Every structure is written in structure tokens, then in C-alpha cells.
Amino acid sequence: GAFLAGMMLGESHYRHQLEADIRPFRDILMGLFFVTVGMQLDISFVVNHAGIIVVALLGILILKIAVVTVSSLLMG
């Protein structure tokens, strides 16, 4: 029901006012989400697999840089 109400209100003339009214709640709920995800993090797993995690993060970073570089070269 809340999803359908949001869809209907998103199409209304008062959309910008609704977004301004809802923004504080969205920020609070997003913060709550990240806190709960952080509470579920297994620190011992991260410590035991730190090397793999660092290599994976560096790989993702290098891949991202490569994609942006190729995209910018293709677009001029």
C-alpha cells in the first residue's frame, strides 16, 4: 500500500514539497540501515582475509579507473 501511495504522490503537483518533507526521514533511515549492516560485520573474517579484501578493492579501483579512462578517450 505504501509503495502505491508513493507512486501516486510522486506523480502529483506536490511532489517537490513531499520530497522536502520526507528527506529528514530518508536520511535517518539510511543511517539506520548502514548501522545495522555495520553491526553484522564479522571483524574476525575481515582480519583473517585482509589480503584478499585489499587485492579485491585494488582490482575494483584499477578497473574503475580503466573504464573511466577508456570512456573519456572515446568521448574526446
N, CA, C and O atoms as a Tripos MOL2 file, in Angstrom:
@<TRIPOS>MOLECULE
protein
  304   303    76     0     0
PROTEIN
NO_CHARGES

@<TRIPOS>ATOM
      1 N           0.8020   -1.1760    0.0000 N.3       1 GLY1
      2 CA          0.0000    0.0000    0.0000 C.3       1 GLY1
      3 C           0.8640    1.2670    0.0000 C.2       1 GLY1
      4 O           0.5660    2.2350   -0.7000 O.2       1 GLY1
      5 N           1.9440    1.2410    0.8020 N.am      2 ALA2
      6 CA          2.8120    2.4180    0.8840 C.3       2 ALA2
      7 C           3.5050    2.6630   -0.4540 C.2       2 ALA2
      8 O           3.7120    3.8110   -0.8480 O.2       2 ALA2
      9 N           3.8600    1.5920   -1.1470 N.am      3 PHE3
     10 CA          4.5050    1.7430   -2.4540 C.3       3 PHE3
     11 C           3.5510    2.4050   -3.4470 C.2       3 PHE3
     12 O           3.9410    3.3290   -4.1620 O.2       3 PHE3
     13 N           2.3060    1.9360   -3.4920 N.am      4 LEU4
     14 CA          1.3290    2.5130   -4.4090 C.3       4 LEU4
     15 C           1.0270    3.9610   -4.0490 C.2       4 LEU4
     16 O           0.8830    4.8020   -4.9360 O.2       4 LEU4
     17 N           0.9290    4.2630   -2.7480 N.am      5 ALA5
     18 CA          0.6950    5.6500   -2.3350 C.3       5 ALA5
     19 C           1.8690    6.5230   -2.7520 C.2       5 ALA5
     20 O           1.6670    7.6450   -3.2160 O.2       5 ALA5
     21 N           3.0860    6.0280   -2.5950 N.am      6 GLY6
     22 CA          4.2590    6.7840   -3.0220 C.3       6 GLY6
     23 C           4.2700    7.0250   -4.5180 C.2       6 GLY6
     24 O           4.6270    8.1120   -4.9720 O.2       6 GLY6
     25 N           3.8830    6.0190   -5.2850 N.am      7 MET7
     26 CA          3.8150    6.1860   -6.7410 C.3       7 MET7
     27 C           2.7840    7.2360   -7.1280 C.2       7 MET7
     28 O           3.0290    8.0580   -8.0110 O.2       7 MET7
     29 N           1.6340    7.2080   -6.4690 N.am      8 MET8
     30 CA          0.5820    8.1720   -6.7930 C.3       8 MET8
     31 C           0.9890    9.5810   -6.3770 C.2       8 MET8
     32 O           0.7480   10.5320   -7.1210 O.2       8 MET8
     33 N           1.6030    9.7350   -5.2030 N.am      9 LEU9
     34 CA          2.0170   11.0530   -4.7490 C.3       9 LEU9
     35 C           3.2020   11.5730   -5.5510 C.2       9 LEU9
     36 O           3.3590   12.7840   -5.7090 O.2       9 LEU9
     37 N           4.0340   10.6760   -6.0570 N.am     10 GLY10
     38 CA          5.1710   11.0840   -6.8760 C.3      10 GLY10
     39 C           4.7560   11.7020   -8.1980 C.2      10 GLY10
     40 O           5.5210   12.4430   -8.8160 O.2      10 GLY10
     41 N           3.5480   11.3960   -8.6270 N.am     11 GLU11
     42 CA          3.0280   11.9390   -9.8850 C.3      11 GLU11
     43 C           2.2340   13.2360   -9.6680 C.2      11 GLU11
     44 O           1.8070   13.8650  -10.6350 O.2      11 GLU11
     45 N           2.0360   13.6340   -8.4140 N.am     12 SER12
     46 CA          1.1710   14.7820   -8.1350 C.3      12 SER12
     47 C           1.9210   16.1050   -8.3050 C.2      12 SER12
     48 O           3.1310   16.1270   -8.5330 O.2      12 SER12
     49 N           1.1830   17.1910   -8.1910 N.am     13 HIS13
     50 CA          1.7550   18.5290   -8.3040 C.3      13 HIS13
     51 C           2.5750   18.8970   -7.0740 C.2      13 HIS13
     52 O           3.3960   19.8120   -7.1270 O.2      13 HIS13
     53 N           2.3570   18.1910   -5.9660 N.am     14 TYR14
     54 CA          3.0320   18.4940   -4.7080 C.3      14 TYR14
     55 C           4.2820   17.6460   -4.4990 C.2      14 TYR14
     56 O           4.7490   17.4960   -3.3700 O.2      14 TYR14
     57 N           4.8130   17.1060   -5.5540 N.am     15 ARG15
     58 CA          5.9410   16.1850   -5.4700 C.3      15 ARG15
     59 C           7.1490   16.8090   -4.7760 C.2      15 ARG15
     60 O           7.7600   16.1710   -3.9200 O.2      15 ARG15
     61 N           7.4990   18.0340   -5.1270 N.am     16 HIS16
     62 CA          8.6880   18.6750   -4.5550 C.3      16 HIS16
     63 C           8.5000   18.9670   -3.0720 C.2      16 HIS16
     64 O           9.4410   18.8450   -2.2870 O.2      16 HIS16
     65 N           7.2940   19.3520   -2.6900 N.am     17 GLN17
     66 CA          7.0050   19.5820   -1.2690 C.3      17 GLN17
     67 C           7.0960   18.2760   -0.4930 C.2      17 GLN17
     68 O           7.6210   18.2500    0.6200 O.2      17 GLN17
     69 N           6.5890   17.1960   -1.0700 N.am     18 LEU18
     70 CA          6.6520   15.8920   -0.4150 C.3      18 LEU18
     71 C           8.1020   15.4340   -0.2540 C.2      18 LEU18
     72 O           8.4760   14.8990    0.7900 O.2      18 LEU18
     73 N           8.9100   15.6430   -1.2840 N.am     19 GLU19
     74 CA         10.3170   15.2700   -1.1910 C.3      19 GLU19
     75 C          11.0200   16.0310   -0.0780 C.2      19 GLU19
     76 O          11.8320   15.4590    0.6500 O.2      19 GLU19
     77 N          10.7150   17.3130    0.0570 N.am     20 ALA20
     78 CA         11.3280   18.1240    1.1140 C.3      20 ALA20
     79 C          10.8650   17.6640    2.4940 C.2      20 ALA20
     80 O          11.6440   17.6750    3.4470 O.2      20 ALA20
     81 N           9.6080   17.2610    2.6030 N.am     21 ASP21
     82 CA          9.0820   16.7970    3.8880 C.3      21 ASP21
     83 C           9.6420   15.4290    4.2850 C.2      21 ASP21
     84 O           9.8340   15.1590    5.4710 O.2      21 ASP21
     85 N           9.8990   14.5790    3.3130 N.am     22 ILE22
     86 CA         10.3380   13.2080    3.5820 C.3      22 ILE22
     87 C          11.8590   13.1070    3.7540 C.2      22 ILE22
     88 O          12.3390   12.1500    4.3610 O.2      22 ILE22
     89 N          12.6140   14.0600    3.2410 N.am     23 ARG23
     90 CA         14.0780   13.9870    3.2470 C.3      23 ARG23
     91 C          14.6930   13.6900    4.6180 C.2      23 ARG23
     92 O          15.5750   12.8340    4.6840 O.2      23 ARG23
     93 N          14.2910   14.3310    5.7080 N.am     24 PRO24
     94 CA         14.9080   14.0030    7.0020 C.3      24 PRO24
     95 C          14.6940   12.5450    7.4030 C.2      24 PRO24
     96 O          15.5950   11.9100    7.9510 O.2      24 PRO24
     97 N          13.5130   12.0200    7.1330 N.am     25 PHE25
     98 CA         13.2330   10.6280    7.4740 C.3      25 PHE25
     99 C          14.0480    9.6800    6.6130 C.2      25 PHE25
    100 O          14.5030    8.6370    7.0840 O.2      25 PHE25
    101 N          14.2300   10.0420    5.3530 N.am     26 ARG26
    102 CA         15.0340    9.2130    4.4600 C.3      26 ARG26
    103 C          16.4680    9.1420    4.9530 C.2      26 ARG26
    104 O          17.0770    8.0720    4.9530 O.2      26 ARG26
    105 N          17.0110   10.2810    5.3750 N.am     27 ASP27
    106 CA         18.3850   10.3060    5.8560 C.3      27 ASP27
    107 C          18.5430    9.4950    7.1370 C.2      27 ASP27
    108 O          19.5340    8.7830    7.3020 O.2      27 ASP27
    109 N          17.5770    9.5960    8.0430 N.am     28 ILE28
    110 CA         17.6350    8.8290    9.2880 C.3      28 ILE28
    111 C          17.5580    7.3370    9.0050 C.2      28 ILE28
    112 O          18.3220    6.5580    9.5750 O.2      28 ILE28
    113 N          16.6530    6.9350    8.1390 N.am     29 LEU29
    114 CA         16.5040    5.5090    7.8310 C.3      29 LEU29
    115 C          17.7110    4.9690    7.0770 C.2      29 LEU29
    116 O          18.0930    3.8150    7.2690 O.2      29 LEU29
    117 N          18.3190    5.7900    6.2200 N.am     30 MET30
    118 CA         19.5220    5.3520    5.5270 C.3      30 MET30
    119 C          20.6650    5.1620    6.5240 C.2      30 MET30
    120 O          21.4240    4.1990    6.4230 O.2      30 MET30
    121 N          20.7880    6.0730    7.4790 N.am     31 GLY31
    122 CA         21.7970    5.9150    8.5200 C.3      31 GLY31
    123 C          21.5580    4.6650    9.3480 C.2      31 GLY31
    124 O          22.5010    3.9460    9.6770 O.2      31 GLY31
    125 N          20.3010    4.4010    9.6890 N.am     32 LEU32
    126 CA         19.9580    3.1960   10.4360 C.3      32 LEU32
    127 C          20.3110    1.9420    9.6490 C.2      32 LEU32
    128 O          20.7860    0.9620   10.2250 O.2      32 LEU32
    129 N          20.0880    1.9620    8.3530 N.am     33 PHE33
    130 CA         20.4400    0.8190    7.5100 C.3      33 PHE33
    131 C          21.9370    0.5360    7.5770 C.2      33 PHE33
    132 O          22.3440   -0.6100    7.7680 O.2      33 PHE33
    133 N          22.7640    1.5790    7.4200 N.am     34 PHE34
    134 CA         24.2000    1.3610    7.4220 C.3      34 PHE34
    135 C          24.7110    0.9590    8.7950 C.2      34 PHE34
    136 O          25.6900    0.2190    8.8860 O.2      34 PHE34
    137 N          24.0800    1.4230    9.8640 N.am     35 VAL35
    138 CA         24.4640    0.9960   11.2090 C.3      35 VAL35
    139 C          24.1630   -0.4850   11.3910 C.2      35 VAL35
    140 O          24.9910   -1.2160   11.9340 O.2      35 VAL35
    141 N          23.0040   -0.9380   10.9500 N.am     36 THR36
    142 CA         22.6650   -2.3460   11.1110 C.3      36 THR36
    143 C          23.5580   -3.2370   10.2560 C.2      36 THR36
    144 O          23.9210   -4.3330   10.6820 O.2      36 THR36
    145 N          23.9170   -2.7880    9.0670 N.am     37 VAL37
    146 CA         24.8350   -3.5670    8.2340 C.3      37 VAL37
    147 C          26.2040   -3.6330    8.9090 C.2      37 VAL37
    148 O          26.8420   -4.6860    8.9220 O.2      37 VAL37
    149 N          26.6510   -2.5130    9.4670 N.am     38 GLY38
    150 CA         27.9320   -2.4890   10.1640 C.3      38 GLY38
    151 C          27.9450   -3.3700   11.3960 C.2      38 GLY38
    152 O          28.9820   -3.9420   11.7310 O.2      38 GLY38
    153 N          26.8230   -3.4920   12.0730 N.am     39 MET39
    154 CA         26.7440   -4.3410   13.2570 C.3      39 MET39
    155 C          26.8210   -5.8140   12.8920 C.2      39 MET39
    156 O          27.2010   -6.6320   13.7290 O.2      39 MET39
    157 N          26.4710   -6.1670   11.6710 N.am     40 GLN40
    158 CA         26.5110   -7.5560   11.2350 C.3      40 GLN40
    159 C          27.8710   -7.9480   10.6740 C.2      40 GLN40
    160 O          28.0890   -9.1140   10.3420 O.2      40 GLN40
    161 N          28.7860   -6.9930   10.5630 N.am     41 LEU41
    162 CA         30.1090   -7.2560   10.0100 C.3      41 LEU41
    163 C          30.9070   -8.1410   10.9630 C.2      41 LEU41
    164 O          31.0000   -7.8480   12.1550 O.2      41 LEU41
    165 N          31.4740   -9.2040   10.4480 N.am     42 ASP42
    166 CA         32.2850  -10.1210   11.2410 C.3      42 ASP42
    167 C          33.7350   -9.6640   11.1510 C.2      42 ASP42
    168 O          34.4020   -9.8880   10.1410 O.2      42 ASP42
    169 N          34.2260   -9.0170   12.2200 N.am     43 ILE43
    170 CA         35.5690   -8.4500   12.2260 C.3      43 ILE43
    171 C          36.6320   -9.5350   12.0740 C.2      43 ILE43
    172 O          37.6420   -9.3190   11.4040 O.2      43 ILE43
    173 N          36.4160  -10.6930   12.6840 N.am     44 SER44
    174 CA         37.4200  -11.7590   12.5760 C.3      44 SER44
    175 C          37.5640  -12.2320   11.1320 C.2      44 SER44
    176 O          38.6670  -12.5690   10.7020 O.2      44 SER44
    177 N          36.4620  -12.2600   10.3780 N.am     45 PHE45
    178 CA         36.5350  -12.6360    8.9680 C.3      45 PHE45
    179 C          37.3580  -11.6200    8.1850 C.2      45 PHE45
    180 O          38.1870  -11.9870    7.3510 O.2      45 PHE45
    181 N          37.1200  -10.3400    8.4610 N.am     46 VAL46
    182 CA         37.8480   -9.2760    7.7630 C.3      46 VAL46
    183 C          39.3400   -9.3670    8.0780 C.2      46 VAL46
    184 O          40.1720   -9.2220    7.1820 O.2      46 VAL46
    185 N          39.6820   -9.6050    9.3340 N.am     47 VAL47
    186 CA         41.0920   -9.7020    9.7300 C.3      47 VAL47
    187 C          41.7420  -10.9280    9.1010 C.2      47 VAL47
    188 O          42.8780  -10.8540    8.6310 O.2      47 VAL47
    189 N          41.0400  -12.0460    9.0870 N.am     48 ASN48
    190 CA         41.6050  -13.2810    8.5320 C.3      48 ASN48
    191 C          41.7590  -13.2360    7.0160 C.2      48 ASN48
    192 O          42.6010  -13.9380    6.4580 O.2      48 ASN48
    193 N          40.9630  -12.4280    6.3570 N.am     49 HIS49
    194 CA         41.0010  -12.3530    4.8910 C.3      49 HIS49
    195 C          41.3890  -10.9570    4.4060 C.2      49 HIS49
    196 O          40.9620  -10.5390    3.3300 O.2      49 HIS49
    197 N          42.1810  -10.2420    5.1760 N.am     50 ALA50
    198 CA         42.5460   -8.8650    4.8490 C.3      50 ALA50
    199 C          43.2740   -8.7680    3.5100 C.2      50 ALA50
    200 O          43.0220   -7.8380    2.7440 O.2      50 ALA50
    201 N          44.1580   -9.6930    3.2190 N.am     51 GLY51
    202 CA         44.8990   -9.6680    1.9570 C.3      51 GLY51
    203 C          43.9880   -9.7800    0.7550 C.2      51 GLY51
    204 O          44.1180   -9.0180   -0.2030 O.2      51 GLY51
    205 N          43.0720  -10.7220    0.8010 N.am     52 ILE52
    206 CA         42.1390  -10.9200   -0.3080 C.3      52 ILE52
    207 C          41.2550   -9.6840   -0.4790 C.2      52 ILE52
    208 O          40.9710   -9.2660   -1.6010 O.2      52 ILE52
    209 N          40.8280   -9.1100    0.6340 N.am     53 ILE53
    210 CA         39.9620   -7.9300    0.5730 C.3      53 ILE53
    211 C          40.7030   -6.7480   -0.0420 C.2      53 ILE53
    212 O          40.1450   -6.0300   -0.8720 O.2      53 ILE53
    213 N          41.9620   -6.5390    0.3620 N.am     54 VAL54
    214 CA         42.7490   -5.4300   -0.1800 C.3      54 VAL54
    215 C          42.9850   -5.6240   -1.6800 C.2      54 VAL54
    216 O          42.8590   -4.6750   -2.4540 O.2      54 VAL54
    217 N          43.3230   -6.8390   -2.0890 N.am     55 VAL55
    218 CA         43.5600   -7.1220   -3.5120 C.3      55 VAL55
    219 C          42.2680   -6.9020   -4.3100 C.2      55 VAL55
    220 O          42.3060   -6.3360   -5.4020 O.2      55 VAL55
    221 N          41.1310   -7.3450   -3.7720 N.am     56 ALA56
    222 CA         39.8560   -7.1560   -4.4670 C.3      56 ALA56
    223 C          39.5210   -5.6690   -4.5960 C.2      56 ALA56
    224 O          39.0760   -5.2230   -5.6530 O.2      56 ALA56
    225 N          39.7320   -4.9060   -3.5290 N.am     57 LEU57
    226 CA         39.4600   -3.4750   -3.5950 C.3      57 LEU57
    227 C          40.3660   -2.7670   -4.5890 C.2      57 LEU57
    228 O          39.9120   -1.9010   -5.3370 O.2      57 LEU57
    229 N          41.6470   -3.1300   -4.6030 N.am     58 LEU58
    230 CA         42.5620   -2.5340   -5.5710 C.3      58 LEU58
    231 C          42.1790   -2.9170   -6.9980 C.2      58 LEU58
    232 O          42.2630   -2.0910   -7.9070 O.2      58 LEU58
    233 N          41.7590   -4.1660   -7.1970 N.am     59 GLY59
    234 CA         41.3150   -4.6020   -8.5190 C.3      59 GLY59
    235 C          40.1080   -3.8110   -9.0020 C.2      59 GLY59
    236 O          40.0500   -3.3980  -10.1600 O.2      59 GLY59
    237 N          39.1480   -3.6020   -8.1120 N.am     60 ILE60
    238 CA         37.9630   -2.8190   -8.4680 C.3      60 ILE60
    239 C          38.3580   -1.3790   -8.7800 C.2      60 ILE60
    240 O          37.8550   -0.7900   -9.7370 O.2      60 ILE60
    241 N          39.2490   -0.8150   -7.9820 N.am     61 LEU61
    242 CA         39.6980    0.5620   -8.2110 C.3      61 LEU61
    243 C          40.4080    0.6950   -9.5530 C.2      61 LEU61
    244 O          40.1520    1.6470  -10.2920 O.2      61 LEU61
    245 N          41.2840   -0.2300   -9.8760 N.am     62 ILE62
    246 CA         42.0010   -0.1980  -11.1570 C.3      62 ILE62
    247 C          41.0280   -0.3790  -12.3160 C.2      62 ILE62
    248 O          41.1430    0.3060  -13.3330 O.2      62 ILE62
    249 N          40.0700   -1.2950  -12.1720 N.am     63 LEU63
    250 CA         39.0680   -1.4960  -13.2220 C.3      63 LEU63
    251 C          38.2410   -0.2340  -13.4310 C.2      63 LEU63
    252 O          37.9580    0.1430  -14.5680 O.2      63 LEU63
    253 N          37.8540    0.4150  -12.3470 N.am     64 LYS64
    254 CA         37.0740    1.6450  -12.4510 C.3      64 LYS64
    255 C          37.8650    2.7400  -13.1540 C.2      64 LYS64
    256 O          37.3280    3.4370  -14.0150 O.2      64 LYS64
    257 N          39.1340    2.8970  -12.7970 N.am     65 ILE65
    258 CA         39.9830    3.8970  -13.4470 C.3      65 ILE65
    259 C          40.1330    3.5920  -14.9270 C.2      65 ILE65
    260 O          40.1000    4.5000  -15.7580 O.2      65 ILE65
    261 N          40.2970    2.3170  -15.2620 N.am     66 ALA66
    262 CA         40.4440    1.9310  -16.6660 C.3      66 ALA66
    263 C          39.1820    2.2340  -17.4630 C.2      66 ALA66
    264 O          39.2620    2.7240  -18.5900 O.2      66 ALA66
    265 N          38.0190    1.9460  -16.8880 N.am     67 VAL67
    266 CA         36.7570    2.2030  -17.5870 C.3      67 VAL67
    267 C          36.5620    3.7030  -17.8080 C.2      67 VAL67
    268 O          36.1520    4.1200  -18.8900 O.2      67 VAL67
    269 N          36.8530    4.5110  -16.7930 N.am     68 VAL68
    270 CA         36.6970    5.9550  -16.9310 C.3      68 VAL68
    271 C          37.6870    6.5000  -17.9570 C.2      68 VAL68
    272 O          37.3350    7.3740  -18.7490 O.2      68 VAL68
    273 N          38.9240    5.9950  -17.9520 N.am     69 THR69
    274 CA         39.9310    6.4550  -18.9060 C.3      69 THR69
    275 C          39.5320    6.1080  -20.3410 C.2      69 THR69
    276 O          39.6100    6.9510  -21.2350 O.2      69 THR69
    277 N          39.1080    4.8740  -20.5520 N.am     70 VAL70
    278 CA         38.6960    4.4630  -21.8980 C.3      70 VAL70
    279 C          37.4720    5.2760  -22.3480 C.2      70 VAL70
    280 O          37.4080    5.7210  -23.4940 O.2      70 VAL70
    281 N          36.5140    5.4650  -21.4520 N.am     71 SER71
    282 CA         35.3270    6.2450  -21.7920 C.3      71 SER71
    283 C          35.6700    7.6660  -22.1630 C.2      71 SER71
    284 O          35.1370    8.2110  -23.1300 O.2      71 SER71
    285 N          36.5690    8.2760  -21.3860 N.am     72 SER72
    286 CA         36.9370    9.6660  -21.6840 C.3      72 SER72
    287 C          37.7300    9.7710  -22.9880 C.2      72 SER72
    288 O          37.5940   10.7590  -23.7100 O.2      72 SER72
    289 N          38.5510    8.7720  -23.3010 N.am     73 LEU73
    290 CA         39.2860    8.7950  -24.5640 C.3      73 LEU73
    291 C          38.3300    8.6260  -25.7570 C.2      73 LEU73
    292 O          38.5050    9.2560  -26.8000 O.2      73 LEU73
    293 N          37.3310    7.7760  -25.5840 N.am     74 LEU74
    294 CA         36.3720    7.5650  -26.6740 C.3      74 LEU74
    295 C          35.4840    8.7860  -26.8960 C.2      74 LEU74
    296 O          35.0670    9.0510  -28.0230 O.2      74 LEU74
    297 N          35.1990    9.5170  -25.8480 N.am     75 MET75
    298 CA         34.3270   10.6890  -25.9710 C.3      75 MET75
    299 C          35.1080   11.9580  -26.3370 C.2      75 MET75
    300 O          34.5210   12.9890  -26.6640 O.2      75 MET75
    301 N          36.4090   11.8650  -26.2770 N.am     76 GLY76
    302 CA         37.2140   13.0180  -26.6710 C.3      76 GLY76
    303 C          37.4040   13.9280  -25.5090 C.2      76 GLY76
    304 O          38.0590   14.9630  -25.6360 O.2      76 GLY76
@<TRIPOS>BOND
     1     1     2 1
     2     2     3 1
     3     3     4 2
     4     3     5 am
     5     5     6 1
     6     6     7 1
     7     7     8 2
     8     7     9 am
     9     9    10 1
    10    10    11 1
    11    11    12 2
    12    11    13 am
    13    13    14 1
    14    14    15 1
    15    15    16 2
    16    15    17 am
    17    17    18 1
    18    18    19 1
    19    19    20 2
    20    19    21 am
    21    21    22 1
    22    22    23 1
    23    23    24 2
    24    23    25 am
    25    25    26 1
    26    26    27 1
    27    27    28 2
    28    27    29 am
    29    29    30 1
    30    30    31 1
    31    31    32 2
    32    31    33 am
    33    33    34 1
    34    34    35 1
    35    35    36 2
    36    35    37 am
    37    37    38 1
    38    38    39 1
    39    39    40 2
    40    39    41 am
    41    41    42 1
    42    42    43 1
    43    43    44 2
    44    43    45 am
    45    45    46 1
    46    46    47 1
    47    47    48 2
    48    47    49 am
    49    49    50 1
    50    50    51 1
    51    51    52 2
    52    51    53 am
    53    53    54 1
    54    54    55 1
    55    55    56 2
    56    55    57 am
    57    57    58 1
    58    58    59 1
    59    59    60 2
    60    59    61 am
    61    61    62 1
    62    62    63 1
    63    63    64 2
    64    63    65 am
    65    65    66 1
    66    66    67 1
    67    67    68 2
    68    67    69 am
    69    69    70 1
    70    70    71 1
    71    71    72 2
    72    71    73 am
    73    73    74 1
    74    74    75 1
    75    75    76 2
    76    75    77 am
    77    77    78 1
    78    78    79 1
    79    79    80 2
    80    79    81 am
    81    81    82 1
    82    82    83 1
    83    83    84 2
    84    83    85 am
    85    85    86 1
    86    86    87 1
    87    87    88 2
    88    87    89 am
    89    89    90 1
    90    90    91 1
    91    91    92 2
    92    91    93 am
    93    93    94 1
    94    94    95 1
    95    95    96 2
    96    95    97 am
    97    97    98 1
    98    98    99 1
    99    99   100 2
   100    99   101 am
   101   101   102 1
   102   102   103 1
   103   103   104 2
   104   103   105 am
   105   105   106 1
   106   106   107 1
   107   107   108 2
   108   107   109 am
   109   109   110 1
   110   110   111 1
   111   111   112 2
   112   111   113 am
   113   113   114 1
   114   114   115 1
   115   115   116 2
   116   115   117 am
   117   117   118 1
   118   118   119 1
   119   119   120 2
   120   119   121 am
   121   121   122 1
   122   122   123 1
   123   123   124 2
   124   123   125 am
   125   125   126 1
   126   126   127 1
   127   127   128 2
   128   127   129 am
   129   129   130 1
   130   130   131 1
   131   131   132 2
   132   131   133 am
   133   133   134 1
   134   134   135 1
   135   135   136 2
   136   135   137 am
   137   137   138 1
   138   138   139 1
   139   139   140 2
   140   139   141 am
   141   141   142 1
   142   142   143 1
   143   143   144 2
   144   143   145 am
   145   145   146 1
   146   146   147 1
   147   147   148 2
   148   147   149 am
   149   149   150 1
   150   150   151 1
   151   151   152 2
   152   151   153 am
   153   153   154 1
   154   154   155 1
   155   155   156 2
   156   155   157 am
   157   157   158 1
   158   158   159 1
   159   159   160 2
   160   159   161 am
   161   161   162 1
   162   162   163 1
   163   163   164 2
   164   163   165 am
   165   165   166 1
   166   166   167 1
   167   167   168 2
   168   167   169 am
   169   169   170 1
   170   170   171 1
   171   171   172 2
   172   171   173 am
   173   173   174 1
   174   174   175 1
   175   175   176 2
   176   175   177 am
   177   177   178 1
   178   178   179 1
   179   179   180 2
   180   179   181 am
   181   181   182 1
   182   182   183 1
   183   183   184 2
   184   183   185 am
   185   185   186 1
   186   186   187 1
   187   187   188 2
   188   187   189 am
   189   189   190 1
   190   190   191 1
   191   191   192 2
   192   191   193 am
   193   193   194 1
   194   194   195 1
   195   195   196 2
   196   195   197 am
   197   197   198 1
   198   198   199 1
   199   199   200 2
   200   199   201 am
   201   201   202 1
   202   202   203 1
   203   203   204 2
   204   203   205 am
   205   205   206 1
   206   206   207 1
   207   207   208 2
   208   207   209 am
   209   209   210 1
   210   210   211 1
   211   211   212 2
   212   211   213 am
   213   213   214 1
   214   214   215 1
   215   215   216 2
   216   215   217 am
   217   217   218 1
   218   218   219 1
   219   219   220 2
   220   219   221 am
   221   221   222 1
   222   222   223 1
   223   223   224 2
   224   223   225 am
   225   225   226 1
   226   226   227 1
   227   227   228 2
   228   227   229 am
   229   229   230 1
   230   230   231 1
   231   231   232 2
   232   231   233 am
   233   233   234 1
   234   234   235 1
   235   235   236 2
   236   235   237 am
   237   237   238 1
   238   238   239 1
   239   239   240 2
   240   239   241 am
   241   241   242 1
   242   242   243 1
   243   243   244 2
   244   243   245 am
   245   245   246 1
   246   246   247 1
   247   247   248 2
   248   247   249 am
   249   249   250 1
   250   250   251 1
   251   251   252 2
   252   251   253 am
   253   253   254 1
   254   254   255 1
   255   255   256 2
   256   255   257 am
   257   257   258 1
   258   258   259 1
   259   259   260 2
   260   259   261 am
   261   261   262 1
   262   262   263 1
   263   263   264 2
   264   263   265 am
   265   265   266 1
   266   266   267 1
   267   267   268 2
   268   267   269 am
   269   269   270 1
   270   270   271 1
   271   271   272 2
   272   271   273 am
   273   273   274 1
   274   274   275 1
   275   275   276 2
   276   275   277 am
   277   277   278 1
   278   278   279 1
   279   279   280 2
   280   279   281 am
   281   281   282 1
   282   282   283 1
   283   283   284 2
   284   283   285 am
   285   285   286 1
   286   286   287 1
   287   287   288 2
   288   287   289 am
   289   289   290 1
   290   290   291 1
   291   291   292 2
   292   291   293 am
   293   293   294 1
   294   294   295 1
   295   295   296 2
   296   295   297 am
   297   297   298 1
   298   298   299 1
   299   299   300 2
   300   299   301 am
   301   301   302 1
   302   302   303 1
   303   303   304 2
@<TRIPOS>SUBSTRUCTURE
     1 GLY1         2 RESIDUE 1 A GLY
     2 ALA2         6 RESIDUE 1 A ALA
     3 PHE3        10 RESIDUE 1 A PHE
     4 LEU4        14 RESIDUE 1 A LEU
     5 ALA5        18 RESIDUE 1 A ALA
     6 GLY6        22 RESIDUE 1 A GLY
     7 MET7        26 RESIDUE 1 A MET
     8 MET8        30 RESIDUE 1 A MET
     9 LEU9        34 RESIDUE 1 A LEU
    10 GLY10       38 RESIDUE 1 A GLY
    11 GLU11       42 RESIDUE 1 A GLU
    12 SER12       46 RESIDUE 1 A SER
    13 HIS13       50 RESIDUE 1 A HIS
    14 TYR14       54 RESIDUE 1 A TYR
    15 ARG15       58 RESIDUE 1 A ARG
    16 HIS16       62 RESIDUE 1 A HIS
    17 GLN17       66 RESIDUE 1 A GLN
    18 LEU18       70 RESIDUE 1 A LEU
    19 GLU19       74 RESIDUE 1 A GLU
    20 ALA20       78 RESIDUE 1 A ALA
    21 ASP21       82 RESIDUE 1 A ASP
    22 ILE22       86 RESIDUE 1 A ILE
    23 ARG23       90 RESIDUE 1 A ARG
    24 PRO24       94 RESIDUE 1 A PRO
    25 PHE25       98 RESIDUE 1 A PHE
    26 ARG26      102 RESIDUE 1 A ARG
    27 ASP27      106 RESIDUE 1 A ASP
    28 ILE28      110 RESIDUE 1 A ILE
    29 LEU29      114 RESIDUE 1 A LEU
    30 MET30      118 RESIDUE 1 A MET
    31 GLY31      122 RESIDUE 1 A GLY
    32 LEU32      126 RESIDUE 1 A LEU
    33 PHE33      130 RESIDUE 1 A PHE
    34 PHE34      134 RESIDUE 1 A PHE
    35 VAL35      138 RESIDUE 1 A VAL
    36 THR36      142 RESIDUE 1 A THR
    37 VAL37      146 RESIDUE 1 A VAL
    38 GLY38      150 RESIDUE 1 A GLY
    39 MET39      154 RESIDUE 1 A MET
    40 GLN40      158 RESIDUE 1 A GLN
    41 LEU41      162 RESIDUE 1 A LEU
    42 ASP42      166 RESIDUE 1 A ASP
    43 ILE43      170 RESIDUE 1 A ILE
    44 SER44      174 RESIDUE 1 A SER
    45 PHE45      178 RESIDUE 1 A PHE
    46 VAL46      182 RESIDUE 1 A VAL
    47 VAL47      186 RESIDUE 1 A VAL
    48 ASN48      190 RESIDUE 1 A ASN
    49 HIS49      194 RESIDUE 1 A HIS
    50 ALA50      198 RESIDUE 1 A ALA
    51 GLY51      202 RESIDUE 1 A GLY
    52 ILE52      206 RESIDUE 1 A ILE
    53 ILE53      210 RESIDUE 1 A ILE
    54 VAL54      214 RESIDUE 1 A VAL
    55 VAL55      218 RESIDUE 1 A VAL
    56 ALA56      222 RESIDUE 1 A ALA
    57 LEU57      226 RESIDUE 1 A LEU
    58 LEU58      230 RESIDUE 1 A LEU
    59 GLY59      234 RESIDUE 1 A GLY
    60 ILE60      238 RESIDUE 1 A ILE
    61 LEU61      242 RESIDUE 1 A LEU
    62 ILE62      246 RESIDUE 1 A ILE
    63 LEU63      250 RESIDUE 1 A LEU
    64 LYS64      254 RESIDUE 1 A LYS
    65 ILE65      258 RESIDUE 1 A ILE
    66 ALA66      262 RESIDUE 1 A ALA
    67 VAL67      266 RESIDUE 1 A VAL
    68 VAL68      270 RESIDUE 1 A VAL
    69 THR69      274 RESIDUE 1 A THR
    70 VAL70      278 RESIDUE 1 A VAL
    71 SER71      282 RESIDUE 1 A SER
    72 SER72      286 RESIDUE 1 A SER
    73 LEU73      290 RESIDUE 1 A LEU
    74 LEU74      294 RESIDUE 1 A LEU
    75 MET75      298 RESIDUE 1 A MET
    76 GLY76      302 RESIDUE 1 A GLY
